[in-house]
């Protein structure tokens, strides 16, 4: 499963209500941890040294290849110069230059064992055949097993078939030319095949381990990239949610305050009491807006208080207070409710915000003498249908095109798989209509 990382400012309870209290993580047994840590220093040291050697080899492979090849070339020359090769040779009277050439021909190609193991083995093949035919039987011929190991480590495994044939050919030449002087033929051939199998098996094992480690590292890199992507997506989604909340809070309350201020201005000359009531309504609406903004901003703080995290979002129970504020701003609103509400907190918030945005748009664009009507129909399983209509002369299309009202309503609706329609009422009726439908909640 993909790894999901939530940033520290991610606050889903802005939309869905208060989050559950996370369970405290289990603490490991300190005695067990101490026992495990007792064996760590040596292991970490070996791994650190191994990583350092591998890193140096990746930066400068020539150095390691030169040292490795030089070691075996020196061993072959010591065997030649010391005359040790004569103790197992079938013909100990071979000329020295021939033995020297055979020693170098079997050891020098090791320098290309990692970059071109197939070419290196093919280069040693005629030297190994000459070594067997001449009777020198140099032990440097066993260095071909190193090349077989690298073929199994770096090339497709089908190359082992011809590599085995190249390795066993000198043994067959020895058996044909010298018979049982070197031992029974089946023993010679079986020993060589067994050596080839061990070298190939070691190569396959190392290759499997290396591929497994590379796969783990690639998976770790992909998980890290996916984690960063999930963090960015979560941050973008949270920014969009906060923008919707800020738009709903500020846009609605400022529209109400503007309507109250306009009404108070006209009533100040004729009815000072009505003007005072408008000022009181402006004060209460402003305090309500500031309180909601303060709760929203407190959620984003790292040191937010407990009461800020537990403050519930508006629900349908707060709808009357919303309508009272809209009516006080000069917009008559009628409501019709059918059915019994049984909605989850998140759905209640979505319906509340859609009503709030629709009435705010009516206050902004419907003009004077407009009225609004809210029709709520509750169904089974959390289904709900909301229709908000007004009798004004304008609508949200008269607002600036970069507004967040209609996109915010559609995003909230999409969270629950619902549909939202917003547009002018059909003729001959006048005004604007917003229709929201949320289907039944899926079974948990």
ROTOR-94041 format. One record per residue (C-alpha): x, y, z; residue number from 1. Coordinates in Angstrom, 3 decimals, decimal comma. Example, Ala and Ser with C-alpha at 12.3 -4.5 7.8 and 13.67 -1.06 7.14 Angstrom:
+----------+----------+----------+-----+
!       px !       py !       pz !   n !
+----------+----------+----------+-----+
!   12,300 !   -4,500 !    7,800 !   1 !
!   13,670 !   -1,060 !    7,140 !   2 !
+----------+----------+----------+-----+
***
This chain:
+----------+----------+----------+-----+
!       px !       py !       pz !   n !
+----------+----------+----------+-----+
!    0,000 !    0,000 !    0,000 !   1 !
!    1,133 !    3,430 !   -0,641 !   2 !
!    2,548 !    5,282 !    2,309 !   3 !
!    0,310 !    8,224 !    3,356 !   4 !
!    1,907 !   11,127 !    5,238 !   5 !
!   -0,274 !   13,819 !    6,780 !   6 !
!    1,396 !   17,193 !    7,466 !   7 !
!    1,266 !   18,620 !   10,954 !   8 !
!   -1,212 !   21,311 !    9,890 !   9 !
!   -3,662 !   18,836 !    8,400 !  10 !
!   -6,953 !   19,343 !   10,248 !  11 !
!   -9,729 !   17,123 !    8,861 !  12 !
!  -11,947 !   18,025 !   11,825 !  13 !
!  -12,500 !   21,358 !   10,082 !  14 !
!  -14,733 !   19,453 !    7,701 !  15 !
!  -15,763 !   16,287 !    9,488 !  16 !
!  -15,848 !   17,271 !   13,162 !  17 !
!  -13,560 !   16,557 !   16,093 !  18 !
!  -10,919 !   13,874 !   15,504 !  19 !
!  -10,599 !   10,789 !   17,685 !  20 !
!   -7,942 !   10,856 !   20,345 !  21 !
!   -4,980 !    8,783 !   19,096 !  22 !
!   -3,882 !    5,846 !   21,176 !  23 !
!   -0,544 !    6,092 !   22,931 !  24 !
!    2,174 !    4,093 !   21,140 !  25 !
!    3,341 !    0,940 !   22,836 !  26 !
!    6,674 !    1,283 !   24,572 !  27 !
!    9,292 !   -1,409 !   23,994 !  28 !
!   10,715 !   -3,343 !   26,865 !  29 !
!   13,960 !   -1,635 !   27,914 !  30 !
!   15,653 !   -4,899 !   28,781 !  31 !
!   14,965 !   -6,311 !   25,349 !  32 !
!   16,195 !   -3,109 !   23,684 !  33 !
!   19,432 !   -3,216 !   25,697 !  34 !
!   20,040 !   -6,840 !   24,721 !  35 !
!   19,522 !   -6,013 !   21,049 !  36 !
!   21,794 !   -2,988 !   21,246 !  37 !
!   24,589 !   -5,045 !   22,834 !  38 !
!   25,306 !   -6,694 !   19,471 !  39 !
!   24,936 !   -3,539 !   17,394 !  40 !
!   28,365 !   -1,822 !   17,583 !  41 !
!   30,334 !   -4,598 !   15,857 !  42 !
!   27,641 !   -5,099 !   13,229 !  43 !
!   27,433 !   -1,380 !   12,544 !  44 !
!   31,209 !   -1,152 !   12,296 !  45 !
!   31,403 !   -3,999 !    9,763 !  46 !
!   28,571 !   -2,516 !    7,736 !  47 !
!   30,171 !    0,930 !    7,831 !  48 !
!   33,504 !   -0,442 !    6,620 !  49 !
!   31,767 !   -2,482 !    3,930 !  50 !
!   29,849 !    0,562 !    2,707 !  51 !
!   33,043 !    2,595 !    2,635 !  52 !
!   34,894 !   -0,038 !    0,596 !  53 !
!   32,000 !   -0,378 !   -1,841 !  54 !
!   31,731 !    3,384 !   -2,230 !  55 !
!   35,460 !    3,646 !   -2,951 !  56 !
!   35,221 !    0,795 !   -5,448 !  57 !
!   32,328 !    2,486 !   -7,254 !  58 !
!   34,336 !    5,710 !   -7,516 !  59 !
!   37,630 !    4,075 !   -8,532 !  60 !
!   37,090 !    0,504 !   -9,849 !  61 !
!   40,478 !    0,574 !  -11,564 !  62 !
!   42,303 !    0,509 !   -8,209 !  63 !
!   40,601 !   -2,647 !   -6,962 !  64 !
!   40,887 !   -4,412 !  -10,323 !  65 !
!   44,587 !   -3,611 !  -10,474 !  66 !
!   45,277 !   -4,863 !   -6,945 !  67 !
!   43,231 !   -8,039 !   -7,408 !  68 !
!   44,874 !   -8,881 !  -10,733 !  69 !
!   48,323 !   -7,978 !   -9,443 !  70 !
!   47,934 !  -10,376 !   -6,517 !  71 !
!   47,167 !  -13,376 !   -8,726 !  72 !
!   49,772 !  -12,450 !  -11,329 !  73 !
!   52,343 !  -12,317 !   -8,536 !  74 !
!   51,167 !  -15,721 !   -7,251 !  75 !
!   51,497 !  -17,206 !  -10,755 !  76 !
!   54,990 !  -15,765 !  -11,204 !  77 !
!   56,069 !  -17,071 !   -7,796 !  78 !
!   54,834 !  -20,545 !   -8,808 !  79 !
!   56,845 !  -20,244 !  -12,041 !  80 !
!   60,043 !  -18,807 !  -10,579 !  81 !
!   60,083 !  -21,143 !   -7,603 !  82 !
!   59,585 !  -24,229 !   -9,764 !  83 !
!   56,569 !  -25,369 !   -7,795 !  84 !
!   54,643 !  -26,067 !  -10,995 !  85 !
!   57,034 !  -29,033 !  -11,731 !  86 !
!   55,673 !  -31,015 !   -8,755 !  87 !
!   52,307 !  -31,613 !  -10,486 !  88 !
!   53,265 !  -31,164 !  -14,153 !  89 !
!   53,052 !  -34,111 !  -16,557 !  90 !
!   56,121 !  -32,735 !  -18,336 !  91 !
!   58,407 !  -30,917 !  -15,883 !  92 !
!   60,999 !  -30,236 !  -18,600 !  93 !
!   59,022 !  -27,619 !  -20,515 !  94 !
!   60,927 !  -24,488 !  -21,528 !  95 !
!   60,716 !  -21,586 !  -19,098 !  96 !
!   59,414 !  -18,967 !  -21,564 !  97 !
!   56,448 !  -21,196 !  -22,401 !  98 !
!   55,548 !  -21,653 !  -18,730 !  99 !
!   55,926 !  -17,894 !  -18,154 ! 100 !
!   53,648 !  -17,126 !  -21,096 ! 101 !
!   51,065 !  -19,638 !  -19,832 ! 102 !
!   51,193 !  -18,143 !  -16,308 ! 103 !
!   50,614 !  -14,621 !  -17,587 ! 104 !
!   47,961 !  -15,719 !  -20,086 ! 105 !
!   45,898 !  -17,348 !  -17,321 ! 106 !
!   46,214 !  -14,514 !  -14,763 ! 107 !
!   46,373 !  -11,166 !  -16,592 ! 108 !
!   42,820 !  -11,408 !  -18,123 ! 109 !
!   41,450 !  -11,234 !  -14,569 ! 110 !
!   41,773 !   -7,447 !  -14,905 ! 111 !
!   38,679 !   -7,448 !  -17,175 ! 112 !
!   36,699 !   -9,932 !  -15,115 ! 113 !
!   34,034 !   -7,383 !  -14,052 ! 114 !
!   33,672 !   -5,347 !  -17,225 ! 115 !
!   34,032 !   -8,148 !  -19,786 ! 116 !
!   33,917 !  -11,556 !  -18,056 ! 117 !
!   32,867 !  -13,401 !  -21,198 ! 118 !
!   35,737 !  -11,978 !  -23,272 ! 119 !
!   38,201 !  -12,669 !  -20,455 ! 120 !
!   37,144 !  -16,337 !  -20,264 ! 121 !
!   37,373 !  -16,719 !  -24,023 ! 122 !
!   40,832 !  -15,139 !  -23,913 ! 123 !
!   42,047 !  -17,712 !  -21,379 ! 124 !
!   40,436 !  -20,669 !  -23,196 ! 125 !
!   43,272 !  -21,300 !  -25,759 ! 126 !
!   45,880 !  -20,760 !  -23,034 ! 127 !
!   44,140 !  -23,371 !  -20,855 ! 128 !
!   44,018 !  -25,830 !  -23,781 ! 129 !
!   47,747 !  -25,314 !  -24,431 ! 130 !
!   48,399 !  -25,712 !  -20,697 ! 131 !
!   46,634 !  -29,100 !  -20,734 ! 132 !
!   48,186 !  -30,304 !  -24,030 ! 133 !
!   51,742 !  -29,353 !  -23,063 ! 134 !
!   51,467 !  -31,107 !  -19,698 ! 135 !
!   52,367 !  -28,020 !  -17,637 ! 136 !
!   49,132 !  -28,368 !  -15,606 ! 137 !
!   49,622 !  -24,943 !  -14,020 ! 138 !
!   47,382 !  -24,245 !  -11,046 ! 139 !
!   46,771 !  -20,775 !  -12,507 ! 140 !
!   44,207 !  -22,468 !  -14,748 ! 141 !
!   41,890 !  -22,563 !  -11,722 ! 142 !
!   41,623 !  -18,772 !  -12,004 ! 143 !
!   39,061 !  -19,419 !  -14,718 ! 144 !
!   36,634 !  -20,223 !  -11,895 ! 145 !
!   36,798 !  -16,529 !  -10,925 ! 146 !
!   35,663 !  -15,652 !  -14,438 ! 147 !
!   32,830 !  -18,207 !  -14,209 ! 148 !
!   31,774 !  -16,588 !  -10,926 ! 149 !
!   31,563 !  -13,164 !  -12,583 ! 150 !
!   29,658 !  -14,572 !  -15,555 ! 151 !
!   27,054 !  -15,953 !  -13,143 ! 152 !
!   27,091 !  -12,632 !  -11,270 ! 153 !
!   26,727 !  -10,241 !  -14,206 ! 154 !
!   25,459 !  -12,032 !  -17,332 ! 155 !
!   22,349 !  -14,058 !  -18,161 ! 156 !
!   22,555 !  -17,532 !  -16,650 ! 157 !
!   22,370 !  -19,226 !  -20,057 ! 158 !
!   26,042 !  -18,229 !  -20,492 ! 159 !
!   26,975 !  -20,841 !  -17,897 ! 160 !
!   26,392 !  -23,651 !  -20,420 ! 161 !
!   29,161 !  -22,618 !  -22,817 ! 162 !
!   31,352 !  -21,492 !  -19,903 ! 163 !
!   31,134 !  -25,017 !  -18,488 ! 164 !
!   32,117 !  -26,415 !  -21,894 ! 165 !
!   35,108 !  -24,052 !  -22,087 ! 166 !
!   36,219 !  -25,066 !  -18,588 ! 167 !
!   35,877 !  -28,829 !  -19,094 ! 168 !
!   37,576 !  -28,883 !  -22,509 ! 169 !
!   41,141 !  -28,748 !  -21,037 ! 170 !
!   40,240 !  -31,603 !  -18,657 ! 171 !
!   39,132 !  -33,702 !  -21,622 ! 172 !
!   42,400 !  -32,880 !  -23,411 ! 173 !
!   44,385 !  -34,004 !  -20,351 ! 174 !
!   42,388 !  -37,250 !  -20,135 ! 175 !
!   42,927 !  -38,024 !  -23,837 ! 176 !
!   46,635 !  -37,130 !  -23,868 ! 177 !
!   47,817 !  -38,496 !  -20,528 ! 178 !
!   45,212 !  -41,106 !  -19,651 ! 179 !
!   45,076 !  -42,242 !  -16,041 ! 180 !
!   48,407 !  -40,658 !  -15,070 ! 181 !
!   46,486 !  -37,727 !  -13,548 ! 182 !
!   43,860 !  -39,954 !  -11,964 ! 183 !
!   40,614 !  -41,633 !  -13,072 ! 184 !
!   38,864 !  -39,654 !  -15,814 ! 185 !
!   35,534 !  -39,543 !  -13,985 ! 186 !
!   37,238 !  -38,144 !  -10,906 ! 187 !
!   38,981 !  -35,417 !  -12,899 ! 188 !
!   35,844 !  -34,439 !  -14,818 ! 189 !
!   33,588 !  -34,630 !  -11,758 ! 190 !
!   35,947 !  -32,481 !   -9,697 ! 191 !
!   35,985 !  -29,800 !  -12,385 ! 192 !
!   32,194 !  -29,794 !  -12,832 ! 193 !
!   31,729 !  -29,572 !   -9,056 ! 194 !
!   34,141 !  -26,609 !   -8,865 ! 195 !
!   32,294 !  -24,848 !  -11,683 ! 196 !
!   28,972 !  -25,448 !   -9,916 ! 197 !
!   30,244 !  -24,003 !   -6,638 ! 198 !
!   31,669 !  -20,900 !   -8,358 ! 199 !
!   28,430 !  -20,367 !  -10,300 ! 200 !
!   26,298 !  -20,927 !   -7,182 ! 201 !
!   28,264 !  -18,315 !   -5,247 ! 202 !
!   27,802 !  -15,877 !   -8,135 ! 203 !
!   24,068 !  -16,521 !   -8,321 ! 204 !
!   23,738 !  -16,097 !   -4,545 ! 205 !
!   25,604 !  -12,796 !   -4,527 ! 206 !
!   23,614 !  -11,645 !   -7,547 ! 207 !
!   20,311 !  -12,499 !   -5,890 ! 208 !
!   21,296 !  -10,664 !   -2,739 ! 209 !
!   22,456 !   -7,654 !   -4,728 ! 210 !
!   19,239 !   -7,528 !   -6,769 ! 211 !
!   17,168 !   -7,870 !   -3,607 ! 212 !
!   19,061 !   -5,010 !   -1,956 ! 213 !
!   18,687 !   -2,872 !   -5,082 ! 214 !
!   14,942 !   -3,597 !   -5,120 ! 215 !
!   14,645 !   -2,559 !   -1,467 ! 216 !
!   16,563 !    0,644 !   -2,111 ! 217 !
!   14,416 !    1,433 !   -5,149 ! 218 !
!   11,269 !    0,772 !   -3,144 ! 219 !
!   12,537 !    3,030 !   -0,358 ! 220 !
!   13,230 !    5,798 !   -2,876 ! 221 !
!    9,794 !    5,413 !   -4,445 ! 222 !
!    8,145 !    5,433 !   -1,031 ! 223 !
!   10,039 !    8,587 !   -0,146 ! 224 !
!    8,910 !   10,268 !   -3,365 ! 225 !
!    5,361 !    9,068 !   -2,777 ! 226 !
!    5,494 !   10,335 !    0,798 ! 227 !
!    6,540 !   13,783 !   -0,413 ! 228 !
!    3,813 !   13,733 !   -3,048 ! 229 !
!    1,208 !   12,718 !   -0,497 ! 230 !
!    2,384 !   15,508 !    1,788 ! 231 !
!    2,085 !   18,063 !   -0,993 ! 232 !
!   -1,335 !   16,762 !   -2,016 ! 233 !
!   -2,531 !   16,801 !    1,587 ! 234 !
!   -1,225 !   20,340 !    2,018 ! 235 !
!   -2,942 !   21,488 !   -1,187 ! 236 !
!   -6,203 !   19,813 !   -0,170 ! 237 !
!   -6,036 !   21,386 !    3,274 ! 238 !
!   -5,328 !   24,803 !    1,784 ! 239 !
!   -8,407 !   24,405 !   -0,408 ! 240 !
!  -10,532 !   23,387 !    2,604 ! 241 !
!   -9,269 !   26,323 !    4,663 ! 242 !
!   -9,947 !   28,665 !    1,743 ! 243 !
!  -13,530 !   27,391 !    1,567 ! 244 !
!  -13,977 !   27,862 !    5,290 ! 245 !
!  -12,525 !   31,373 !    5,184 ! 246 !
!  -14,725 !   32,279 !    2,226 ! 247 !
!  -17,846 !   30,955 !    3,914 ! 248 !
!  -17,136 !   32,728 !    7,204 ! 249 !
!  -15,890 !   36,061 !    5,900 ! 250 !
!  -18,100 !   36,314 !    2,805 ! 251 !
!  -21,345 !   35,550 !    4,599 ! 252 !
!  -20,765 !   37,669 !    7,688 ! 253 !
!  -19,455 !   40,654 !    5,759 ! 254 !
!  -22,480 !   40,491 !    3,469 ! 255 !
!  -24,759 !   40,497 !    6,502 ! 256 !
!  -22,812 !   43,370 !    8,069 ! 257 !
!  -23,007 !   45,348 !    4,817 ! 258 !
!  -26,758 !   44,856 !    4,624 ! 259 !
!  -27,200 !   45,872 !    8,242 ! 260 !
!  -25,019 !   48,943 !    7,786 ! 261 !
!  -26,975 !   50,056 !    4,714 ! 262 !
!  -30,265 !   49,547 !    6,527 ! 263 !
!  -29,041 !   51,397 !    9,597 ! 264 !
!  -27,883 !   54,318 !    7,475 ! 265 !
!  -31,326 !   54,765 !    5,927 ! 266 !
!  -33,104 !   54,257 !    9,271 ! 267 !
!  -30,901 !   56,659 !   11,220 ! 268 !
!  -32,802 !   59,770 !   10,099 ! 269 !
!  -36,331 !   58,474 !   10,632 ! 270 !
!  -36,028 !   55,770 !   13,276 ! 271 !
!  -33,035 !   55,991 !   15,608 ! 272 !
!  -34,261 !   52,905 !   17,444 ! 273 !
!  -34,055 !   50,808 !   14,256 ! 274 !
!  -30,591 !   52,209 !   13,593 ! 275 !
!  -29,506 !   51,201 !   17,095 ! 276 !
!  -30,881 !   47,701 !   16,507 ! 277 !
!  -28,885 !   47,510 !   13,261 ! 278 !
!  -25,724 !   48,527 !   15,096 ! 279 !
!  -26,359 !   45,869 !   17,737 ! 280 !
!  -26,843 !   43,275 !   15,000 ! 281 !
!  -23,609 !   44,426 !   13,326 ! 282 !
!  -21,753 !   44,006 !   16,619 ! 283 !
!  -23,110 !   40,511 !   17,284 ! 284 !
!  -22,447 !   39,413 !   13,691 ! 285 !
!  -18,892 !   40,777 !   13,860 ! 286 !
!  -18,220 !   38,982 !   17,144 ! 287 !
!  -19,603 !   35,758 !   15,682 ! 288 !
!  -17,353 !   36,104 !   12,615 ! 289 !
!  -14,319 !   36,836 !   14,775 ! 290 !
!  -15,067 !   33,840 !   16,963 ! 291 !
!  -15,295 !   31,509 !   13,972 ! 292 !
!  -12,104 !   32,924 !   12,483 ! 293 !
!  -10,324 !   32,567 !   15,816 ! 294 !
!  -11,364 !   28,902 !   16,069 ! 295 !
!  -10,222 !   28,300 !   12,498 ! 296 !
!   -6,833 !   29,917 !   13,066 ! 297 !
!   -6,336 !   28,218 !   16,435 ! 298 !
!   -6,563 !   24,848 !   14,704 ! 299 !
!   -3,531 !   25,756 !   12,596 ! 300 !
!   -1,354 !   26,505 !   15,614 ! 301 !
!    0,994 !   23,869 !   16,959 ! 302 !
!    0,251 !   24,940 !   20,532 ! 303 !
!   -3,495 !   25,185 !   19,984 ! 304 !
!   -5,547 !   24,747 !   23,167 ! 305 !
!   -7,669 !   21,709 !   23,798 ! 306 !
!  -10,931 !   23,642 !   23,554 ! 307 !
!   -9,976 !   24,904 !   20,078 ! 308 !
!   -9,480 !   21,360 !   18,820 ! 309 !
!  -12,786 !   20,229 !   20,291 ! 310 !
!  -14,951 !   23,147 !   19,151 ! 311 !
!  -17,604 !   21,681 !   16,831 ! 312 !
!  -18,274 !   23,029 !   13,359 ! 313 !
!  -21,670 !   24,515 !   12,481 ! 314 !
!  -24,494 !   22,023 !   12,032 ! 315 !
!  -28,166 !   22,159 !   11,082 ! 316 !
!  -28,987 !   22,993 !   14,699 ! 317 !
!  -27,283 !   26,357 !   14,104 ! 318 !
!  -29,416 !   27,085 !   11,048 ! 319 !
!  -31,910 !   29,254 !   12,970 ! 320 !
!  -29,149 !   31,579 !   14,141 ! 321 !
!  -27,911 !   31,882 !   10,566 ! 322 !
!  -31,388 !   32,722 !    9,283 ! 323 !
!  -31,917 !   35,270 !   12,041 ! 324 !
!  -28,805 !   37,107 !   10,940 ! 325 !
!  -29,871 !   37,056 !    7,298 ! 326 !
!  -33,340 !   38,327 !    8,178 ! 327 !
!  -31,799 !   41,066 !   10,296 ! 328 !
!  -29,788 !   42,117 !    7,239 ! 329 !
!  -33,050 !   42,718 !    5,350 ! 330 !
!  -33,637 !   39,468 !    3,458 ! 331 !
!  -36,924 !   37,682 !    4,301 ! 332 !
!  -36,366 !   33,920 !    4,393 ! 333 !
!  -38,973 !   31,162 !    4,586 ! 334 !
!  -38,170 !   27,533 !    5,343 ! 335 !
!  -39,944 !   24,279 !    4,592 ! 336 !
!  -38,684 !   21,063 !    6,168 ! 337 !
!  -39,935 !   17,560 !    5,342 ! 338 !
!  -38,765 !   14,395 !    7,016 ! 339 !
!  -36,605 !   13,799 !   10,042 ! 340 !
!  -32,929 !   14,857 !    9,899 ! 341 !
!  -30,482 !   12,005 !   10,504 ! 342 !
!  -27,267 !   13,269 !    8,958 ! 343 !
!  -23,648 !   12,749 !    9,937 ! 344 !
!  -21,753 !   15,848 !   11,142 ! 345 !
!  -19,871 !   16,163 !    7,859 ! 346 !
!  -23,071 !   16,127 !    5,814 ! 347 !
!  -24,698 !   18,626 !    8,137 ! 348 !
!  -21,741 !   20,977 !    7,653 ! 349 !
!  -21,979 !   20,606 !    3,854 ! 350 !
!  -25,727 !   21,437 !    3,849 ! 351 !
!  -25,163 !   24,347 !    6,250 ! 352 !
!  -22,398 !   25,837 !    4,112 ! 353 !
!  -24,430 !   25,524 !    0,903 ! 354 !
!  -27,356 !   27,346 !    2,550 ! 355 !
!  -24,984 !   29,983 !    3,883 ! 356 !
!  -23,363 !   30,545 !    0,493 ! 357 !
!  -26,691 !   30,648 !   -1,345 ! 358 !
!  -28,126 !   33,253 !    1,054 ! 359 !
!  -24,900 !   35,263 !    0,920 ! 360 !
!  -25,125 !   35,400 !   -2,873 ! 361 !
!  -28,738 !   36,489 !   -2,573 ! 362 !
!  -27,758 !   39,309 !   -0,232 ! 363 !
!  -25,028 !   40,423 !   -2,639 ! 364 !
!  -26,765 !   40,145 !   -5,995 ! 365 !
!  -30,530 !   39,781 !   -5,638 ! 366 !
!  -31,201 !   43,468 !   -5,087 ! 367 !
!  -33,831 !   45,166 !   -2,893 ! 368 !
!  -37,232 !   43,631 !   -2,135 ! 369 !
!  -35,942 !   40,108 !   -2,797 ! 370 !
!  -37,089 !   37,099 !   -0,771 ! 371 !
!  -35,628 !   33,638 !   -0,298 ! 372 !
!  -37,104 !   30,226 !    0,325 ! 373 !
!  -35,330 !   27,145 !    1,704 ! 374 !
!  -36,821 !   23,711 !    1,059 ! 375 !
!  -35,226 !   20,796 !    2,942 ! 376 !
!  -36,301 !   17,208 !    2,291 ! 377 !
!  -34,680 !   14,460 !    4,383 ! 378 !
!  -34,651 !   10,908 !    3,080 ! 379 !
!  -33,557 !    7,546 !    4,439 ! 380 !
!  -29,946 !    6,597 !    5,079 ! 381 !
!  -28,648 !   10,170 !    5,276 ! 382 !
!  -30,053 !   11,301 !    1,930 ! 383 !
!  -31,084 !   14,947 !    1,711 ! 384 !
!  -32,343 !   17,318 !   -0,958 ! 385 !
!  -31,945 !   21,071 !   -0,505 ! 386 !
!  -33,427 !   23,779 !   -2,726 ! 387 !
!  -32,708 !   27,469 !   -2,127 ! 388 !
!  -34,548 !   29,953 !   -4,343 ! 389 !
!  -34,839 !   33,712 !   -4,363 ! 390 !
!  -36,911 !   36,284 !   -6,218 ! 391 !
!  -34,112 !   38,705 !   -6,943 ! 392 !
!  -32,960 !   40,158 !  -10,209 ! 393 !
!  -29,387 !   38,848 !  -10,209 ! 394 !
!  -27,301 !   35,859 !   -9,250 ! 395 !
!  -23,787 !   34,581 !   -8,722 ! 396 !
!  -23,055 !   35,011 !  -12,425 ! 397 !
!  -22,940 !   38,742 !  -11,791 ! 398 !
!  -20,124 !   38,240 !   -9,276 ! 399 !
!  -16,440 !   38,272 !  -10,197 ! 400 !
!  -15,422 !   35,188 !  -12,138 ! 401 !
!  -12,623 !   34,265 !   -9,713 ! 402 !
!  -14,967 !   33,807 !   -6,740 ! 403 !
!  -14,856 !   30,682 !   -4,587 ! 404 !
!  -18,541 !   30,395 !   -3,756 ! 405 !
!  -19,879 !   28,031 !   -6,416 ! 406 !
!  -16,625 !   26,002 !   -6,706 ! 407 !
!  -16,602 !   25,600 !   -2,922 ! 408 !
!  -20,190 !   24,344 !   -2,897 ! 409 !
!  -19,428 !   21,859 !   -5,679 ! 410 !
!  -16,317 !   20,591 !   -3,852 ! 411 !
!  -18,291 !   20,026 !   -0,675 ! 412 !
!  -20,976 !   18,210 !   -2,636 ! 413 !
!  -18,431 !   16,011 !   -4,410 ! 414 !
!  -17,076 !   14,803 !   -1,043 ! 415 !
!  -20,308 !   12,837 !   -0,542 ! 416 !
!  -21,003 !   11,871 !   -4,157 ! 417 !
!  -23,847 !   14,376 !   -4,484 ! 418 !
!  -24,970 !   16,761 !   -7,201 ! 419 !
!  -25,277 !   20,532 !   -7,176 ! 420 !
!  -27,201 !   22,684 !   -9,635 ! 421 !
!  -27,030 !   26,471 !   -9,597 ! 422 !
!  -28,603 !   28,803 !  -12,142 ! 423 !
!  -31,498 !   31,125 !  -12,990 ! 424 !
!  -34,987 !   29,909 !  -12,241 ! 425 !
!  -36,997 !   28,828 !  -15,298 ! 426 !
!  -39,152 !   31,515 !  -16,893 ! 427 !
!  -41,507 !   33,166 !  -16,184 ! 428 !
!  -40,164 !   32,980 !  -12,631 ! 429 !
!  -37,478 !   35,440 !  -11,623 ! 430 !
!  -34,474 !   34,886 !   -9,452 ! 431 !
!  -31,881 !   32,224 !   -8,761 ! 432 !
!  -32,031 !   28,630 !   -7,633 ! 433 !
!  -29,485 !   26,345 !   -5,947 ! 434 !
!  -30,342 !   22,663 !   -5,662 ! 435 !
!  -28,260 !   20,179 !   -3,667 ! 436 !
!  -28,811 !   16,434 !   -3,469 ! 437 !
!  -26,773 !   14,068 !   -1,311 ! 438 !
!  -27,454 !   10,338 !   -1,800 ! 439 !
!  -27,682 !    7,770 !    0,942 ! 440 !
!  -24,557 !    7,048 !    2,902 ! 441 !
!  -22,791 !    3,851 !    1,830 ! 442 !
!  -22,872 !    1,049 !    4,422 ! 443 !
!  -19,810 !    0,970 !    6,666 ! 444 !
+----------+----------+----------+-----+
***
